[in-house]
């Protein structure tokens, strides 16, 4: 980055001037230049007689009296004399009996005509107006004073006009500094154009209304992630859409969480082999969670994404299903989603597969409520797995996160509808976690970068791998763009980890947010500045006068009320110690594809009704027919 910040505050070396000194200086320079050009015209562009009479020429037109005393020049041949003309004189020196010599002499032409000397008459009174006309016609060829020096005056005026645009803004800025304060320390609030000049960004950019160029951040800052915060309708999604468009132009990969279906309509491309991860969409390929893992340790990471501790006070009923599920999907041969659903519908089948393992005690028949609580918790994802298409329903198209991360072919869209979002959300969390986890282990610089666009992040469950991705993913060069409405949303999901996660993105873009606490947090994030202001005190009475003192204050760079009052598509971009306020145009992209294509519903054979956990429960032993209560799920297990 070309710009280097100096450490510490800017001290006041001299007392701040209060006048428009830059403007006065510009005018003075222009006048000096004008005078210099007039001098050159006088010294080198005028004939000797014109130089001699110039003062008289000015006085004859400027005098307020009708008459004045002048000493005109004559040439003589001893017998007669006449007024000296331009042809009669040339540069030289002629002594005068009654005073200093004249800086003129008789020209060769006049000498040939018999005139041998030039003399200055004693002072005598002349009428100014006729004399001025005489000078104009006989000496200055009909030119008045303006015509004699108009070119020089024009150039001097042009010089003033050219310098004033540089000088006047400095004075205006200085006057504002005197009134509102001069920044000593803290971030710089600049325009989009000033931001580009200071940062010299060569990375991804945003189209703004302020200039033709993009508002760009450095390429090195892309891997340090981007945070976008704003209320619905403020421009947050439009900003993320712009970033996705730049990635598409580069030919890089993207993983887009798109619960509203906005991005898939505009960016989906079948020829690019894009993938739609929505189990209810006919474009969804076949996916088997067991194919994502090689051993039980990896499977436990996947199980952590499936089984979240939301609203469950006892972690035993979260960790136990995680361990059991991880064990089931890591065994050979790898089970299919249909196998897992079948096992979860039968307590006996689960018990049989856990027999003689360290997990069997978790579902021991003598455990009573503990056994029911663990099995019930394990069965939570059965409905989610049942939504996944079979290999036949997917048209033999298969996908898994591991192979995609190795090949990085096409974009990935994680979509849903308003009606199905809650049911599909666990799968979205698992897929995002697996993609992040696999990419963290791949550091091949020859591969395409993968950008994660996670808009409306609060609508997701907790992503266990997101904290790791934000802190370590920059090493793998896979940027993450996070979008949400307020800090409290992130704190609800991630607790104390939210603070560290919010501090990781190097680039932060803040749109309008009406929530007071969120606006205050954004204001604090943008920072404070220390300013120096000239304080003027007036005294009345016998000792009337003014007193000036310098005072230093600290204040917010951007007030919370400004954040709350931002117009749509207006935002602050913070990178390093620079904050750019900008507005961006609304870019309407054409909808090229449908956001949702419903998958055909499965046909159910009436002769073979689907096996359900309810029907199987009737065949189980009496001690297993115990429904877990809220107290059972919250009990302490030693």
C-alpha positions in Angstrom: 0.0 0.0 0.0 1.4 3.3 -1.1 0.1 5.3 1.8 2.0 5.2 5.1 0.5 6.7 8.2 2.7 8.7 10.5 2.6 7.8 14.2 1.2 10.3 16.6 -0.8 13.5 16.3 -0.2 16.5 14.1 1.1 19.2 16.4 0.4 22.9 15.9 3.8 24.5 15.2 2.5 28.0 14.6 -0.7 29.7 15.7 -3.4 28.9 13.1 -4.0 31.9 10.7 -7.5 33.1 10.4 -7.5 34.8 7.0 -7.8 33.6 3.4 -4.0 33.8 3.0 -3.8 31.2 0.3 -6.3 33.1 -1.8 -4.5 36.4 -1.2 -1.2 34.8 -2.1 -2.7 33.5 -5.3 -3.9 36.9 -6.3 -0.6 38.4 -5.3 1.3 35.9 -7.5 -1.0 36.7 -10.4 -0.5 40.4 -10.0 3.3 40.0 -9.8 3.3 37.9 -12.9 1.1 40.6 -14.6 3.5 43.3 -13.6 6.5 41.3 -14.8 4.9 40.8 -18.2 4.0 44.5 -18.4 7.6 45.4 -17.6 8.8 43.1 -20.3 6.5 44.8 -22.8 7.7 48.2 -21.6 11.4 47.4 -21.7 11.6 45.2 -24.8 8.4 45.7 -26.7 8.2 49.5 -26.9 10.2 52.1 -28.8 12.4 54.6 -26.9 10.0 57.5 -27.5 7.0 55.4 -26.4 8.8 54.6 -23.2 9.6 58.3 -22.6 6.0 59.5 -23.1 4.3 56.5 -21.4 4.0 58.3 -18.0 2.7 61.5 -19.7 0.2 59.3 -21.7 -1.2 57.8 -18.5 -1.3 61.2 -16.7 -3.1 62.9 -19.5 -6.0 60.5 -19.3 -6.0 59.9 -15.5 -5.6 63.5 -14.3 -8.7 65.0 -12.8 -7.5 68.5 -13.8 -8.1 69.8 -17.3 -4.5 71.0 -17.7 -1.1 69.9 -16.5 2.6 70.8 -17.0 4.5 68.6 -19.5 8.0 68.7 -21.1 7.8 67.5 -24.7 10.7 66.6 -27.0 11.6 68.5 -30.2 14.2 67.9 -32.9 16.0 70.9 -34.4 18.3 71.7 -37.4 19.4 75.0 -36.1 16.9 77.0 -38.0 13.6 75.3 -37.1 12.2 72.8 -34.6 9.3 70.3 -34.6 7.8 67.7 -32.3 10.0 64.6 -32.2 8.3 61.6 -33.8 9.0 57.9 -33.7 11.0 58.1 -36.9 13.1 61.0 -35.5 14.4 59.2 -32.4 16.3 56.0 -31.5 17.9 54.6 -28.4 20.9 56.5 -27.1 21.7 59.5 -24.9 21.6 63.2 -25.5 22.9 65.7 -23.0 20.7 68.6 -22.0 21.9 72.0 -20.7 19.2 72.3 -18.2 19.0 68.8 -16.6 19.8 65.1 -16.9 20.4 63.7 -20.3 17.6 62.2 -22.4 17.8 58.4 -23.1 17.2 59.2 -26.8 19.2 60.5 -29.8 18.5 61.7 -33.3 17.9 58.8 -35.7 19.8 58.4 -38.9 16.7 59.2 -40.9 16.3 62.6 -39.1 20.0 63.3 -39.5 19.7 62.8 -43.3 16.9 65.3 -43.2 19.2 67.9 -41.5 18.1 67.5 -37.9 21.1 67.2 -35.7 19.9 67.5 -32.1 17.0 66.7 -29.8 16.0 68.9 -26.9 13.5 68.9 -24.1 11.4 72.0 -23.7 11.0 73.7 -20.3 7.8 72.6 -18.4 4.7 74.3 -19.9 0.9 73.9 -19.4 -1.0 71.7 -21.9 -4.7 70.7 -22.0 -4.8 67.0 -21.1 -7.5 65.8 -23.4 -6.1 67.1 -26.7 -2.6 66.2 -25.6 -3.7 62.6 -24.9 -5.2 62.5 -28.4 -2.0 63.8 -29.8 0.1 61.1 -28.0 -2.4 58.4 -29.2 -2.1 59.4 -32.9 1.5 60.5 -33.2 3.3 58.2 -30.7 1.2 55.1 -30.0 -0.4 54.5 -33.4 -3.9 55.0 -32.1 -3.6 52.4 -29.3 -5.0 53.3 -25.9 -3.5 52.1 -22.7 -5.7 49.0 -22.5 -4.7 47.9 -26.0 -1.0 48.5 -25.3 -1.0 46.0 -22.3 -4.1 43.9 -22.8 -2.2 40.7 -23.6 -0.1 41.0 -20.4 -3.2 41.8 -18.3 -5.0 38.8 -19.8 -2.1 36.4 -19.0 -1.9 37.8 -15.5 -5.7 37.3 -15.0 -5.5 33.8 -16.4 -2.7 33.0 -13.9 -4.9 34.1 -11.0 -7.9 32.1 -12.3 -5.7 29.0 -12.6 -4.2 29.3 -9.1 -7.4 30.2 -7.3 -9.0 26.7 -7.6 -6.1 25.3 -5.6 -5.8 28.1 -3.1 -9.4 28.9 -2.3 -10.4 25.3 -1.3 -7.4 25.2 1.1 -8.7 28.4 2.7 -12.2 27.1 2.9 -10.9 23.8 4.4 -8.8 25.8 6.9 -11.7 27.9 7.9 -13.8 24.8 8.5 -10.9 23.4 10.6 -10.9 26.5 12.7 -14.6 26.3 13.2 -15.1 22.5 13.6 -11.6 21.4 14.5 -8.5 19.9 12.9 -7.9 16.1 13.1 -4.9 15.2 15.1 -5.3 11.4 15.6 -7.8 8.8 14.5 -9.3 7.5 11.3 -9.6 9.5 8.1 -13.1 10.1 6.7 -12.6 10.5 3.0 -14.5 10.4 -0.3 -14.4 7.3 -2.6 -11.9 9.0 -4.8 -9.7 10.1 -2.0 -9.9 6.5 -0.6 -8.6 5.1 -3.9 -5.7 7.6 -4.0 -4.7 6.8 -0.4 -5.1 3.0 -0.5 -4.1 2.4 -4.2 -6.3 -0.7 -4.1 -5.8 -3.3 -6.8 -8.4 -5.9 -5.5 -12.1 -6.4 -5.6 -14.2 -3.2 -5.9 -17.6 -1.7 -5.7 -19.2 0.6 -8.3 -20.2 4.0 -6.7 -22.0 7.1 -7.8 -19.1 9.3 -7.0 -16.7 8.2 -9.8 -16.3 6.1 -12.8 -13.6 3.9 -11.2 -14.4 1.1 -8.7 -13.9 1.7 -5.0 -11.2 -0.9 -4.5 -9.5 -2.6 -1.6 -5.9 -4.1 -1.9 -5.8 -7.6 -3.3 -4.0 -8.8 -0.2 -6.9 -7.7 1.9 -9.3 -10.0 0.1 -8.1 -13.0 2.0 -8.7 -11.2 5.2 -12.5 -11.4 4.6 -15.3 -8.8 4.2 -18.1 -7.9 6.6 -21.3 -6.3 5.3 -23.9 -5.1 7.9 -27.2 -3.4 7.2 -31.0 -3.6 7.6 -33.2 -5.2 5.0 -33.6 -2.8 2.1 -30.5 -0.7 3.0 -28.4 -2.1 0.1 -26.5 -4.9 1.8 -27.6 -7.6 -0.7 -27.0 -5.3 -3.6 -23.4 -4.7 -2.4 -22.8 -8.5 -2.0 -24.3 -9.0 -5.5 -21.8 -6.5 -6.9 -18.9 -8.5 -5.3 -20.3 -11.7 -6.7 -20.4 -10.1 -10.1 -16.7 -9.2 -9.9 -15.9 -12.8 -8.9 -17.8 -14.1 -11.9 -15.8 -11.7 -14.2 -12.5 -13.1 -12.7 -13.6 -16.7 -13.3 -13.2 -17.7 -9.6 -15.4 -20.0 -7.6 -18.1 -19.1 -5.2 -20.2 -20.8 -2.5 -23.4 -18.7 -2.0 -25.9 -19.1 0.8 -29.0 -17.8 -0.9 -32.1 -18.4 1.3 -34.2 -15.8 -0.7 -33.2 -17.2 -4.1 -31.9 -13.8 -5.2 -28.4 -14.9 -6.4 -29.3 -18.1 -8.2 -31.7 -16.3 -10.5 -28.9 -14.1 -11.7 -25.7 -16.1 -11.4 -26.7 -19.7 -11.9 -25.0 -21.2 -15.0 -25.5 -24.8 -16.1 -22.6 -24.7 -18.5 -20.3 -23.8 -15.6 -21.6 -27.0 -13.9 -23.1 -25.1 -11.0 -24.6 -27.1 -8.1 -27.8 -26.4 -6.3 -27.9 -27.7 -2.8 -31.6 -27.9 -1.9 -33.0 -31.3 -1.3 -36.4 -30.2 -2.6 -35.1 -28.8 -5.8 -34.9 -31.1 -8.8 -31.4 -29.9 -9.6 -30.1 -31.3 -6.3 -27.6 -34.1 -6.8 -27.3 -37.2 -4.7 -25.4 -36.6 -1.4 -24.4 -39.1 1.2 -22.9 -37.7 4.5 -20.9 -40.9 5.0 -18.9 -40.2 1.8 -17.6 -36.9 3.4 -15.5 -38.7 6.0 -12.7 -41.2 6.2 -12.7 -42.0 9.9 -14.6 -41.4 13.1 -12.7 -38.2 14.0 -13.8 -36.5 10.7 -17.3 -37.9 11.2 -17.5 -36.3 14.6 -16.9 -32.9 13.0 -19.8 -33.5 10.6 -22.0 -34.8 13.5 -21.2 -31.6 15.4 -22.8 -29.6 12.5 -25.9 -31.8 12.5 -26.5 -31.9 16.2 -26.5 -28.3 17.6 -26.9 -27.4 21.3 -29.7 -25.0 20.6 -32.0 -24.7 23.7 -30.8 -27.9 25.2 -29.4 -27.2 28.7 -27.8 -30.6 29.1 -24.9 -31.1 26.7 -25.0 -34.9 27.3 -28.0 -35.1 25.0 -26.1 -33.2 22.3 -22.7 -35.0 22.6 -24.1 -38.5 22.8 -26.0 -38.3 19.5 -23.0 -36.7 17.9 -20.8 -39.7 19.0 -23.3 -42.3 17.9 -23.9 -40.7 14.5 -20.2 -40.3 13.9 -19.7 -44.0 14.6 -22.5 -45.0 12.3 -21.4 -43.1 9.2 -17.7 -44.0 9.7 -18.2 -47.8 9.5 -17.7 -49.9 6.4 -19.6 -50.4 4.2 -20.6 -46.7 4.2 -24.4 -46.4 5.0 -26.6 -44.4 2.7 -29.1 -41.8 3.9 -31.8 -44.4 3.5 -29.9 -46.8 5.7 -29.5 -44.1 8.4 -33.2 -43.3 8.3 -34.1 -47.0 8.6 -31.8 -47.4 11.6 -33.1 -44.3 13.4 -36.6 -45.7 13.0 -35.7 -48.8 15.0 -34.2 -48.7 18.4 -33.2 -52.3 18.1 -31.2 -51.7 14.9 -29.3 -48.8 16.6 -28.6 -51.0 19.6 -27.4 -53.8 17.5 -24.9 -51.6 15.6 -23.6 -50.1 18.9 -23.2 -53.5 20.6 -19.8 -54.2 22.1 -18.7 -50.5 21.5 -18.1 -47.7 24.0 -21.3 -46.1 22.7 -23.6 -49.0 23.7 -23.8 -47.7 27.3 -25.5 -44.6 26.0 -28.5 -46.6 24.9 -28.5 -49.2 27.5 -32.0 -50.7 28.1 -31.6 -50.2 31.9 -30.9 -46.5 31.5 -34.5 -45.7 31.2 -35.1 -42.0 30.5 -31.4 -41.5 29.4 -31.8 -44.1 26.7 -35.0 -42.5 25.4 -33.5 -39.0 25.5 -30.4 -40.1 23.5 -32.4 -42.0 20.9 -34.9 -39.1 20.6 -32.1 -36.6 20.1 -30.4 -38.9 17.6 -33.6 -39.2 15.6 -33.9 -35.4 15.3 -32.2 -35.4 11.9 -34.2 -38.3 10.4 -36.7 -35.9 8.8 -33.8 -33.9 7.3 -32.1 -36.9 5.9 -35.4 -38.2 4.4 -35.7 -35.0 2.3 -32.5 -35.9 0.5 -33.0 -37.4 -3.0 -32.0 -41.0 -3.7 -29.4 -41.7 -6.4 -32.2 -42.6 -8.8 -34.2 -39.5 -8.1 -31.1 -37.4 -8.7 -30.6 -38.9 -12.1 -27.4 -40.6 -10.9 -25.8 -37.2 -10.4 -23.6 -37.3 -7.3 -21.9 -34.6 -5.3 -19.8 -34.4 -2.1 -17.9 -31.5 -0.6 -14.5 -33.3 -0.6 -14.4 -34.0 -4.4 -15.8 -30.5 -5.2 -13.1 -28.8 -3.2 -10.5 -30.8 -5.0 -11.8 -30.0 -8.5 -13.6 -26.7 -7.8 -15.9 -27.0 -10.8 -18.7 -24.5 -10.9 -20.4 -22.4 -8.2 -22.5 -23.8 -5.3 -25.9 -22.3 -4.4 -27.5 -23.2 -1.1 -31.1 -22.3 -1.6 -34.5 -22.7 0.1 -37.9 -21.2 0.2 -39.7 -19.4 3.0 -41.8 -22.5 3.7 -38.9 -25.0 3.7 -36.0 -22.9 5.1 -36.4 -24.1 8.7 -36.4 -27.8 7.6 -33.4 -27.5 5.3 -31.3 -25.3 7.6 -29.4 -28.2 9.2 -28.3 -29.5 5.8 -27.1 -26.0 4.8 -25.0 -25.8 8.0 -23.5 -29.2 7.4 -22.6 -28.4 3.8 -21.0 -25.1 4.6 -19.1 -26.7 7.5 -17.8 -29.5 5.2 -16.8 -27.1 2.5 -14.9 -24.9 4.9 -13.3 -27.8 6.6 -12.0 -29.4 3.4 -10.8 -26.1 2.0 -8.8 -25.5 5.1 -6.8 -28.6 4.5 -6.1 -27.7 0.8 -3.4 -25.1 0.1 -2.7 -25.5 -3.5 -2.0 -22.0 -5.0 -2.6 -23.3 -8.5 -6.3 -23.9 -7.8 -9.1 -21.4 -8.1 -9.9 -19.4 -5.1 -13.3 -20.1 -3.5 -15.3 -17.1 -2.2 -18.0 -17.7 0.5 -21.0 -15.4 0.3 -23.1 -15.9 3.4 -25.9 -13.3 3.3 -28.5 -13.3 6.1 -26.2 -15.2 8.3 -28.6 -15.1 11.2 -30.9 -17.5 9.4 -28.3 -20.2 9.7 -27.7 -22.4 12.7 -24.3 -22.1 14.4 -21.5 -23.0 12.0 -18.9 -24.7 14.1 -16.2 -24.2 11.5 -16.9 -20.5 10.8 -14.8 -19.2 13.7 -11.9 -21.4 12.4 -12.4 -20.2 8.9 -12.4 -16.5 9.8 -9.2 -16.9 11.8 -7.3 -19.3 9.5 -8.9 -19.3 6.1 -6.8 -16.4 4.9 -3.9 -18.7 4.8 -5.7 -20.9 2.3 -6.8 -17.8 0.3 -10.5 -18.5 0.4 -12.2 -15.2 1.3 -15.5 -15.0 3.2 -18.1 -12.3 2.8 -20.5 -12.2 5.8 -23.8 -10.3 5.7 -26.2 -9.8 8.6 -28.3 -7.1 10.2 -26.7 -6.5 13.6 -24.1 -7.7 16.0 -26.7 -9.1 18.4 -27.6 -11.7 15.7 -24.1 -13.0 15.7 -23.8 -13.0 19.5 -27.0 -15.0 19.8 -25.4 -17.8 17.7 -21.8 -17.7 18.7 -21.7 -16.1 22.2 -18.3 -14.9 23.2 -16.7 -16.1 20.0 -18.7 -13.4 18.1 -16.3 -10.7 19.3 -13.3 -12.4 17.8 -15.2 -13.2 14.6 -16.3 -9.7 14.1 -12.7 -8.4 14.5 -11.3 -10.7 11.8 -12.6 -9.1 8.6 -10.2 -6.5 7.4 -12.8 -4.7 5.3 -16.1 -3.7 6.8 -19.0 -2.1 5.0 -21.8 -0.6 7.1 -25.2 0.3 5.7 -28.2 1.7 7.6 -29.3 0.0 10.8 -32.2 1.4 12.9 -31.4 -0.7 15.9 -29.8 1.7 18.5 -27.3 -0.8 20.0 -26.2 -2.0 16.5 -25.8 1.6 15.4 -23.7 2.4 18.5 -21.5 -0.6 17.9 -20.9 0.5 14.3 -20.0 4.0 15.5 -17.5 2.5 18.0 -16.1 0.3 15.3 -15.5 3.2 13.0 -13.6 4.8 15.8 -13.0 8.1 17.5 -10.9 11.1 16.5 -8.9 13.6 18.5 -9.5 17.2 17.1 -7.9 20.5 17.8 -10.2 23.5 17.6 -9.7 27.3 17.9 -11.9 28.7 20.7 -12.8 32.3 20.4 -13.8 34.3 23.5 -15.3 37.8 23.4 -14.9 40.3 26.2 -17.2 43.3 26.7 -16.9 46.4 28.9 -13.9 48.5 29.4 -11.5 45.7 28.4 -13.4 44.6 25.3 -11.6 42.4 22.9 -11.1 38.8 21.8 -9.1 35.9 23.1 -8.2 32.8 21.2 -7.2 29.5 22.7 -6.6 26.0 21.3 -8.7 23.1 22.8 -8.5 19.4 22.1 -11.5 17.1 22.1 -12.4 13.5 21.3 -15.5 12.6 19.4 -17.0 9.8 17.3 -16.0 9.9 13.7 -19.5 8.9 12.7 -22.4 9.3 15.2 -24.9 6.5 15.8 -27.7 8.7 14.6 -25.9 9.1 11.2 -25.8 5.3 10.9 -29.5 5.1 11.6 -30.3 7.9 9.1 -28.3 6.7 6.1 -30.3 6.7 2.9 -30.7 3.4 1.0 -27.6 2.3 -1.0 -25.4 4.6 1.1 -22.7 3.1 3.3 -19.3 3.5 5.0 -16.4 1.3 4.0 -13.6 0.9 6.5 -10.2 -0.5 5.7 -7.3 0.2 8.0 -7.4 3.8 9.2 -9.4 5.0 6.2 -13.2 5.3 6.1 -14.9 6.1 2.7 -18.5 7.3 2.6 -20.1 6.4 -0.7 -23.3 5.8 -2.4 -23.8 3.1 -5.1 -26.3 2.7 -7.9 -28.9 0.0 -7.9 -27.9 -2.6 -10.4 -30.8 -4.7 -11.7 -29.5 -7.9 -13.2 -31.8 -10.0 -15.4 -33.3 -13.2 -13.9 -32.0 -15.9 -16.1 -33.0 -19.0 -14.1 -35.7 -20.1 -11.7 -34.8 -19.9 -8.0 -36.7 -23.1 -7.2 -37.7 -26.1 -9.4 -39.7 -28.5 -7.1 -38.6 -32.1 -7.2 -41.3 -34.7 -8.0 -42.8 -36.2 -4.9 -42.0 -39.8 -4.1 -44.6 -42.4 -4.8 -45.6 -44.5 -1.9 -46.6 -48.1 -2.4 -49.9 -48.7 -0.4 -49.0 -52.3 0.0 -45.7 -51.4 1.7 -46.4 -48.5 4.0 -43.3 -46.6 5.1 -41.7 -47.7 8.3 -42.0 -45.1 11.0 -40.5 -44.8 14.5 -44.0 -45.0 15.9 -44.8 -48.4 14.4 -41.5 -49.8 15.4 -41.9 -48.5 18.9 -44.9 -50.7 19.5 -42.7 -53.7 18.9 -40.0 -52.6 21.4 -39.8 -53.7 25.0 -41.9 -51.9 27.6 -39.0 -50.0 29.0 -38.4 -48.3 25.7 -42.0 -47.0 25.4 -41.1 -44.0 27.6 -41.4 -40.5 26.0 -38.6 -38.2 27.2 -39.8 -35.2 29.1 -38.2 -31.8 29.3 -36.8 -32.8 32.7 -35.3 -35.9 31.2 -33.5 -33.9 28.5 -32.1 -31.5 31.2 -31.1 -34.0 33.8 -27.6 -34.4 34.9 -25.9 -37.8 34.0 -22.9 -38.9 36.0 
